[in-house]
């Protein structure tokens, strides 16, 4: 089963490299499609990994960076950086991280009822914060005189980033840095397995749940901020993929999280392939991911 994921990923990567306007032109493949493939694996893998971690930590199968408002907070940070002008390229990840972390903490505070987090209140708080930051992002982008397409792609995501040699080197560094942070999150797989059985059991085994929550919130916000800085806010990938990985590999986070990363890359590359081929105009990624994400979310909501 593990090798089948790699096979699927190889097939999706191959199709992403050869399909598109311009045909099989080598320059287009090397300069445009190959960086786009790396970006798709980076974004889909990170969002899925973070979704799996948050679902385990919060013991809530409905959690993901988009529904919890983290991605929308990061998108607001990107929009705010655009408003500042010419230094915005270097400020994008910084502001995206600050506001994604702020959005996550705000959701956590709103969802607390009598000192405890309720599953439904967490989702409602996430939806509320997500709408708030999405609306503010659109407002700021309009004020900064960005085009309508730039606004839509920030709020709903896309992979059509044009890299220069300089920005490509920066992205490759960000990609490797994100892999390092992902491995750091993976090191908490045992703790997540225990927390998934209940917070009281985790405390009885000596796990500092509050400290672990802060660390995971910090790392998750940073990773999502890096994704949104390049791709905008993409919906439902972090929700659906961990459940798919769980059905294939079980509940052990040491297997679940790497599988989620690989499956997330496959899914987002597939969504991107559809987004740029089924319509004369490239569709935002969330238009495609929502087609399977919304029914799946409703299915999970009925089970919770």
Buried (B, 14 or more C-beta within 10 A) or exposed (E): EEEEBEEBBEEBBEBBBEEBEEEEEEEBBEBBBBBBBBBBBBBBBBBBBBBBBBBBBBBBBBBBBBBBBBBBBBBBBBBBBBBEEEEBEEBBBEBBBBBBBBBBBBBBEBBBEEEEBBBEBBBBBBBBBBEBBBEBBBEBBEEBEBEEEBBBBBBBBBBBBEBEEEBBEBBBEBBEEBBEBBEEBBEBBEBBBBBBEEBEEBBEEEBEBEEBBEBBBEBBBBBBBBBBBBBBBBBBBBBBBBBBBBEBBEEBBBBBBBBBBBBBBBBBBBBBBBBBEEEEEBBBBBBBBBEEBEEBBEEBEEEE
